[in-house]
Amino acid sequence: MLLTAILVISVIGIYQIESAEAQSTNTSSVSELVDNGISLGNIGKSEEAISWFDKALEIDPKDEVALYDKEWKFRQRRDILQHP
């Protein structure tokens, strides 16, 4: 019985570590994707930038930076189309 309890605790510990590592990777990935979008937006590639923000939002739909920058690019694009 004690051996079973130790085994269960070990498995739970391993799962928690893997889960924490996955979350860390996703956070890093989101920031990298957003950074790529920002870089593309800074050189005037709004469509490409928006696609990178979309990729970040697929991982974390509530990422405030990705949401803000995507909205900003949409507004810039709209302004350019209205006032060429």
N, CA, C and O atoms as a GROMACS GRO file, in nm:
protein
  336
    1MET      N    1   0.082  -0.120   0.000
    1MET     CA    2   0.000   0.000   0.000
    1MET      C    3   0.087   0.127   0.000
    1MET      O    4   0.060   0.223  -0.072
    2LEU      N    5   0.190   0.124   0.082
    2LEU     CA    6   0.281   0.238   0.089
    2LEU      C    7   0.352   0.259  -0.045
    2LEU      O    8   0.369   0.372  -0.090
    3LEU      N    9   0.391   0.150  -0.108
    3LEU     CA   10   0.457   0.159  -0.238
    3LEU      C   11   0.364   0.220  -0.343
    3LEU      O   12   0.409   0.300  -0.426
    4THR      N   13   0.236   0.184  -0.340
    4THR     CA   14   0.138   0.240  -0.432
    4THR      C   15   0.122   0.390  -0.410
    4THR      O   16   0.114   0.466  -0.506
    5ALA      N   17   0.117   0.433  -0.284
    5ALA     CA   18   0.103   0.574  -0.252
    5ALA      C   19   0.224   0.653  -0.301
    5ALA      O   20   0.210   0.763  -0.355
    6ILE      N   21   0.342   0.598  -0.282
    6ILE     CA   22   0.464   0.665  -0.329
    6ILE      C   23   0.463   0.676  -0.481
    6ILE      O   24   0.500   0.780  -0.536
    7LEU      N   25   0.422   0.572  -0.548
    7LEU     CA   26   0.415   0.573  -0.694
    7LEU      C   27   0.316   0.679  -0.744
    7LEU      O   28   0.347   0.752  -0.838
    8VAL      N   29   0.200   0.688  -0.681
    8VAL     CA   30   0.099   0.787  -0.720
    8VAL      C   31   0.151   0.928  -0.698
    8VAL      O   32   0.133   1.014  -0.784
    9ILE      N   33   0.216   0.952  -0.586
    9ILE     CA   34   0.271   1.085  -0.556
    9ILE      C   35   0.379   1.120  -0.658
    9ILE      O   36   0.387   1.235  -0.702
   10SER      N   37   0.462   1.023  -0.696
   10SER     CA   38   0.567   1.048  -0.795
   10SER      C   39   0.508   1.085  -0.931
   10SER      O   40   0.554   1.178  -0.996
   11VAL      N   41   0.407   1.011  -0.972
   11VAL     CA   42   0.342   1.038  -1.101
   11VAL      C   43   0.278   1.176  -1.101
   11VAL      O   44   0.289   1.250  -1.199
   12ILE      N   45   0.212   1.212  -0.991
   12ILE     CA   46   0.149   1.345  -0.982
   12ILE      C   47   0.256   1.453  -0.988
   12ILE      O   48   0.238   1.555  -1.056
   13GLY      N   49   0.368   1.433  -0.919
   13GLY     CA   50   0.477   1.531  -0.922
   13GLY      C   51   0.534   1.549  -1.061
   13GLY      O   52   0.558   1.662  -1.104
   14ILE      N   53   0.554   1.440  -1.132
   14ILE     CA   54   0.606   1.447  -1.269
   14ILE      C   55   0.508   1.521  -1.359
   14ILE      O   56   0.549   1.604  -1.441
   15TYR      N   57   0.378   1.493  -1.345
   15TYR     CA   58   0.276   1.560  -1.425
   15TYR      C   59   0.278   1.710  -1.399
   15TYR      O   60   0.269   1.790  -1.493
   16GLN      N   61   0.290   1.750  -1.272
   16GLN     CA   62   0.290   1.893  -1.238
   16GLN      C   63   0.412   1.963  -1.297
   16GLN      O   64   0.402   2.076  -1.344
   17ILE      N   65   0.526   1.896  -1.294
   17ILE     CA   66   0.647   1.955  -1.352
   17ILE      C   67   0.631   1.971  -1.503
   17ILE      O   68   0.663   2.077  -1.557
   18GLU      N   69   0.581   1.868  -1.571
   18GLU     CA   70   0.562   1.877  -1.716
   18GLU      C   71   0.460   1.984  -1.752
   18GLU      O   72   0.476   2.054  -1.851
   19SER      N   73   0.356   1.997  -1.671
   19SER     CA   74   0.254   2.099  -1.695
   19SER      C   75   0.313   2.239  -1.679
   19SER      O   76   0.286   2.327  -1.760
   20ALA      N   77   0.394   2.259  -1.577
   20ALA     CA   78   0.458   2.389  -1.555
   20ALA      C   79   0.553   2.422  -1.670
   20ALA      O   80   0.560   2.537  -1.714
   21GLU      N   81   0.628   2.321  -1.717
   21GLU     CA   82   0.719   2.345  -1.830
   21GLU      C   83   0.642   2.380  -1.957
   21GLU      O   84   0.685   2.466  -2.033
   22ALA      N   85   0.529   2.315  -1.979
   22ALA     CA   86   0.448   2.345  -2.097
   22ALA      C   87   0.394   2.487  -2.091
   22ALA      O   88   0.392   2.557  -2.192
   23GLN      N   89   0.350   2.529  -1.973
   23GLN     CA   90   0.299   2.665  -1.959
   23GLN      C   91   0.410   2.766  -1.983
   23GLN      O   92   0.388   2.869  -2.046
   24SER      N   93   0.529   2.738  -1.932
   24SER     CA   94   0.643   2.826  -1.953
   24SER      C   95   0.676   2.836  -2.102
   24SER      O   96   0.703   2.946  -2.151
   25THR      N   97   0.674   2.724  -2.173
   25THR     CA   98   0.700   2.724  -2.316
   25THR      C   99   0.595   2.803  -2.390
   25THR      O  100   0.628   2.880  -2.481
   26ASN      N  101   0.468   2.786  -2.354
   26ASN     CA  102   0.361   2.861  -2.420
   26ASN      C  103   0.378   3.010  -2.396
   26ASN      O  104   0.357   3.089  -2.488
   27THR      N  105   0.414   3.050  -2.275
   27THR     CA  106   0.433   3.192  -2.247
   27THR      C  107   0.546   3.247  -2.332
   27THR      O  108   0.536   3.356  -2.389
   28SER      N  109   0.654   3.172  -2.340
   28SER     CA  110   0.767   3.215  -2.422
   28SER      C  111   0.726   3.223  -2.568
   28SER      O  112   0.760   3.318  -2.638
   29SER      N  113   0.654   3.124  -2.613
   29SER     CA  114   0.610   3.122  -2.752
   29SER      C  115   0.520   3.240  -2.784
   29SER      O  116   0.534   3.303  -2.889
   30VAL      N  117   0.428   3.271  -2.694
   30VAL     CA  118   0.337   3.384  -2.716
   30VAL      C  119   0.417   3.513  -2.729
   30VAL      O  120   0.394   3.591  -2.821
   31SER      N  121   0.510   3.535  -2.638
   31SER     CA  122   0.586   3.660  -2.645
   31SER      C  123   0.672   3.666  -2.770
   31SER      O  124   0.689   3.773  -2.829
   32GLU      N  125   0.726   3.552  -2.812
   32GLU     CA  126   0.806   3.551  -2.935
   32GLU      C  127   0.718   3.579  -3.057
   32GLU      O  128   0.758   3.653  -3.147
   33LEU      N  129   0.599   3.520  -3.060
   33LEU     CA  130   0.508   3.544  -3.172
   33LEU      C  131   0.465   3.690  -3.177
   33LEU      O  132   0.460   3.751  -3.284
   34VAL      N  133   0.434   3.747  -3.061
   34VAL     CA  134   0.395   3.888  -3.055
   34VAL      C  135   0.511   3.976  -3.099
   34VAL      O  136   0.492   4.072  -3.174
   35ASP      N  137   0.632   3.944  -3.053
   35ASP     CA  138   0.749   4.023  -3.093
   35ASP      C  139   0.769   4.019  -3.245
   35ASP      O  140   0.802   4.120  -3.307
   36ASN      N  141   0.748   3.901  -3.305
   36ASN     CA  142   0.758   3.892  -3.451
   36ASN      C  143   0.654   3.981  -3.518
   36ASN      O  144   0.684   4.050  -3.616
   37GLY      N  145   0.532   3.980  -3.464
   37GLY     CA  146   0.426   4.065  -3.519
   37GLY      C  147   0.460   4.212  -3.508
   37GLY      O  148   0.438   4.289  -3.602
   38ILE      N  149   0.512   4.251  -3.393
   38ILE     CA  150   0.549   4.391  -3.372
   38ILE      C  151   0.658   4.432  -3.470
   38ILE      O  152   0.653   4.539  -3.530
   39SER      N  153   0.758   4.345  -3.486
   39SER     CA  154   0.868   4.376  -3.579
   39SER      C  155   0.816   4.394  -3.721
   39SER      O  156   0.856   4.488  -3.791
   40LEU      N  157   0.729   4.304  -3.764
   40LEU     CA  158   0.673   4.316  -3.898
   40LEU      C  159   0.587   4.442  -3.912
   40LEU      O  160   0.592   4.510  -4.014
   41GLY      N  161   0.511   4.473  -3.809
   41GLY     CA  162   0.429   4.594  -3.812
   41GLY      C  163   0.514   4.719  -3.821
   41GLY      O  164   0.475   4.816  -3.887
   42ASN      N  165   0.629   4.718  -3.755
   42ASN     CA  166   0.717   4.835  -3.756
   42ASN      C  167   0.778   4.862  -3.893
   42ASN      O  168   0.820   4.974  -3.921
   43ILE      N  169   0.782   4.761  -3.978
   43ILE     CA  170   0.837   4.784  -4.113
   43ILE      C  171   0.725   4.790  -4.217
   43ILE      O  172   0.750   4.777  -4.337
   44GLY      N  173   0.602   4.808  -4.169
   44GLY     CA  174   0.490   4.830  -4.259
   44GLY      C  175   0.422   4.706  -4.313
   44GLY      O  176   0.342   4.716  -4.406
   45LYS      N  177   0.450   4.590  -4.258
   45LYS     CA  178   0.388   4.467  -4.305
   45LYS      C  179   0.272   4.430  -4.212
   45LYS      O  180   0.280   4.334  -4.135
   46SER      N  181   0.165   4.507  -4.222
   46SER     CA  182   0.052   4.490  -4.131
   46SER      C  183  -0.017   4.355  -4.143
   46SER      O  184  -0.052   4.294  -4.042
   47GLU      N  185  -0.037   4.309  -4.265
   47GLU     CA  186  -0.106   4.179  -4.283
   47GLU      C  187  -0.027   4.066  -4.217
   47GLU      O  188  -0.084   3.981  -4.149
   48GLU      N  189   0.104   4.066  -4.240
   48GLU     CA  190   0.188   3.963  -4.180
   48GLU      C  191   0.189   3.976  -4.028
   48GLU      O  192   0.186   3.875  -3.957
   49ALA      N  193   0.194   4.100  -3.980
   49ALA     CA  194   0.194   4.124  -3.836
   49ALA      C  195   0.066   4.068  -3.772
   49ALA      O  196   0.072   4.002  -3.668
   50ILE      N  197  -0.046   4.094  -3.835
   50ILE     CA  198  -0.175   4.046  -3.782
   50ILE      C  199  -0.177   3.894  -3.777
   50ILE      O  200  -0.231   3.835  -3.683
   51SER      N  201  -0.117   3.829  -3.876
   51SER     CA  202  -0.116   3.682  -3.874
   51SER      C  203  -0.031   3.629  -3.758
   51SER      O  204  -0.064   3.526  -3.701
   52TRP      N  205   0.077   3.699  -3.722
   52TRP     CA  206   0.157   3.657  -3.607
   52TRP      C  207   0.081   3.679  -3.477
   52TRP      O  208   0.089   3.598  -3.385
   53PHE      N  209   0.005   3.791  -3.469
   53PHE     CA  210  -0.076   3.813  -3.349
   53PHE      C  211  -0.183   3.705  -3.338
   53PHE      O  212  -0.213   3.659  -3.227
   54ASP      N  213  -0.239   3.665  -3.449
   54ASP     CA  214  -0.338   3.556  -3.450
   54ASP      C  215  -0.277   3.426  -3.398
   54ASP      O  216  -0.341   3.352  -3.323
   55LYS      N  217  -0.153   3.397  -3.439
   55LYS     CA  218  -0.085   3.276  -3.391
   55LYS      C  219  -0.067   3.280  -3.240
   55LYS      O  220  -0.086   3.180  -3.171
   56ALA      N  221  -0.029   3.397  -3.189
   56ALA     CA  222  -0.013   3.413  -3.044
   56ALA      C  223  -0.146   3.394  -2.972
   56ALA      O  224  -0.153   3.333  -2.866
   57LEU      N  225  -0.252   3.447  -3.032
   57LEU     CA  226  -0.385   3.438  -2.970
   57LEU      C  227  -0.442   3.296  -2.976
   57LEU      O  228  -0.530   3.262  -2.897
   58GLU      N  229  -0.394   3.214  -3.068
   58GLU     CA  230  -0.435   3.074  -3.068
   58GLU      C  231  -0.384   3.003  -2.943
   58GLU      O  232  -0.451   2.914  -2.890
   59ILE      N  233  -0.266   3.043  -2.897
   59ILE     CA  234  -0.208   2.983  -2.777
   59ILE      C  235  -0.271   3.045  -2.652
   59ILE      O  236  -0.308   2.973  -2.559
   60ASP      N  237  -0.283   3.177  -2.651
   60ASP     CA  238  -0.339   3.247  -2.535
   60ASP      C  239  -0.437   3.354  -2.584
   60ASP      O  240  -0.396   3.466  -2.614
   61PRO      N  241  -0.565   3.318  -2.594
   61PRO     CA  242  -0.665   3.412  -2.648
   61PRO      C  243  -0.684   3.539  -2.566
   61PRO      O  244  -0.747   3.634  -2.613
   62LYS      N  245  -0.631   3.543  -2.445
   62LYS     CA  246  -0.648   3.660  -2.359
   62LYS      C  247  -0.520   3.743  -2.346
   62LYS      O  248  -0.513   3.834  -2.263
   63ASP      N  249  -0.420   3.712  -2.428
   63ASP     CA  250  -0.296   3.788  -2.420
   63ASP      C  251  -0.322   3.933  -2.458
   63ASP      O  252  -0.358   3.964  -2.572
   64GLU      N  253  -0.304   4.022  -2.362
   64GLU     CA  254  -0.341   4.163  -2.381
   64GLU      C  255  -0.254   4.233  -2.484
   64GLU      O  256  -0.302   4.318  -2.559
   65VAL      N  257  -0.127   4.198  -2.488
   65VAL     CA  258  -0.037   4.264  -2.585
   65VAL      C  259  -0.076   4.225  -2.727
   65VAL      O  260  -0.083   4.310  -2.816
   66ALA      N  261  -0.100   4.096  -2.748
   66ALA     CA  262  -0.139   4.051  -2.882
   66ALA      C  263  -0.272   4.112  -2.925
   66ALA      O  264  -0.288   4.154  -3.039
   67LEU      N  265  -0.368   4.116  -2.832
   67LEU     CA  266  -0.499   4.175  -2.862
   67LEU      C  267  -0.485   4.323  -2.897
   67LEU      O  268  -0.542   4.370  -2.995
   68TYR      N  269  -0.409   4.396  -2.815
   68TYR     CA  270  -0.391   4.539  -2.837
   68TYR      C  271  -0.322   4.566  -2.971
   68TYR      O  272  -0.368   4.648  -3.051
   69ASP      N  273  -0.210   4.495  -2.995
   69ASP     CA  274  -0.135   4.520  -3.118
   69ASP      C  275  -0.213   4.480  -3.243
   69ASP      O  276  -0.203   4.546  -3.346
   70LYS      N  277  -0.290   4.373  -3.233
   70LYS     CA  278  -0.372   4.332  -3.347
   70LYS      C  279  -0.476   4.441  -3.377
   70LYS      O  280  -0.495   4.479  -3.492
   71GLU      N  281  -0.540   4.490  -3.274
   71GLU     CA  282  -0.639   4.597  -3.292
   71GLU      C  283  -0.572   4.722  -3.350
   71GLU      O  284  -0.627   4.787  -3.439
   72TRP      N  285  -0.454   4.755  -3.300
   72TRP     CA  286  -0.381   4.873  -3.348
   72TRP      C  287  -0.350   4.860  -3.497
   72TRP      O  288  -0.365   4.956  -3.572
   73LYS      N  289  -0.306   4.742  -3.540
   73LYS     CA  290  -0.276   4.721  -3.681
   73LYS      C  291  -0.402   4.731  -3.767
   73LYS      O  292  -0.399   4.786  -3.877
   74PHE      N  293  -0.514   4.678  -3.715
   74PHE     CA  294  -0.641   4.692  -3.789
   74PHE      C  295  -0.678   4.839  -3.804
   74PHE      O  296  -0.722   4.882  -3.911
   75ARG      N  297  -0.661   4.916  -3.698
   75ARG     CA  298  -0.694   5.059  -3.706
   75ARG      C  299  -0.602   5.132  -3.804
   75ARG      O  300  -0.649   5.216  -3.881
   76GLN      N  301  -0.474   5.102  -3.801
   76GLN     CA  302  -0.381   5.165  -3.895
   76GLN      C  303  -0.417   5.130  -4.038
   76GLN      O  304  -0.416   5.216  -4.126
   77ARG      N  305  -0.448   5.005  -4.062
   77ARG     CA  306  -0.484   4.960  -4.196
   77ARG      C  307  -0.611   5.029  -4.243
   77ARG      O  308  -0.620   5.073  -4.358
   78ARG      N  309  -0.709   5.040  -4.155
   78ARG     CA  310  -0.834   5.107  -4.189
   78ARG      C  311  -0.810   5.254  -4.223
   78ARG      O  312  -0.865   5.306  -4.320
   79ASP      N  313  -0.725   5.320  -4.143
   79ASP     CA  314  -0.695   5.461  -4.169
   79ASP      C  315  -0.624   5.480  -4.303
   79ASP      O  316  -0.650   5.576  -4.375
   80ILE      N  317  -0.536   5.388  -4.336
   80ILE     CA  318  -0.464   5.397  -4.464
   80ILE      C  319  -0.563   5.377  -4.580
   80ILE      O  320  -0.555   5.446  -4.682
   81LEU      N  321  -0.655   5.283  -4.563
   81LEU     CA  322  -0.752   5.258  -4.671
   81LEU      C  323  -0.848   5.376  -4.687
   81LEU      O  324  -0.892   5.404  -4.799
   82GLN      N  325  -0.882   5.444  -4.577
   82GLN     CA  326  -0.975   5.556  -4.585
   82GLN      C  327  -0.908   5.684  -4.633
   82GLN      O  328  -0.972   5.769  -4.695
   83HIS      N  329  -0.778   5.698  -4.604
   83HIS     CA  330  -0.706   5.819  -4.640
   83HIS      C  331  -0.575   5.782  -4.711
   83HIS      O  332  -0.467   5.791  -4.653
   84PRO      N  333  -0.586   5.740  -4.835
   84PRO     CA  334  -0.465   5.694  -4.908
   84PRO      C  335  -0.365   5.803  -4.935
   84PRO      O  336  -0.261   5.777  -4.996
   0.00000   0.00000   0.00000
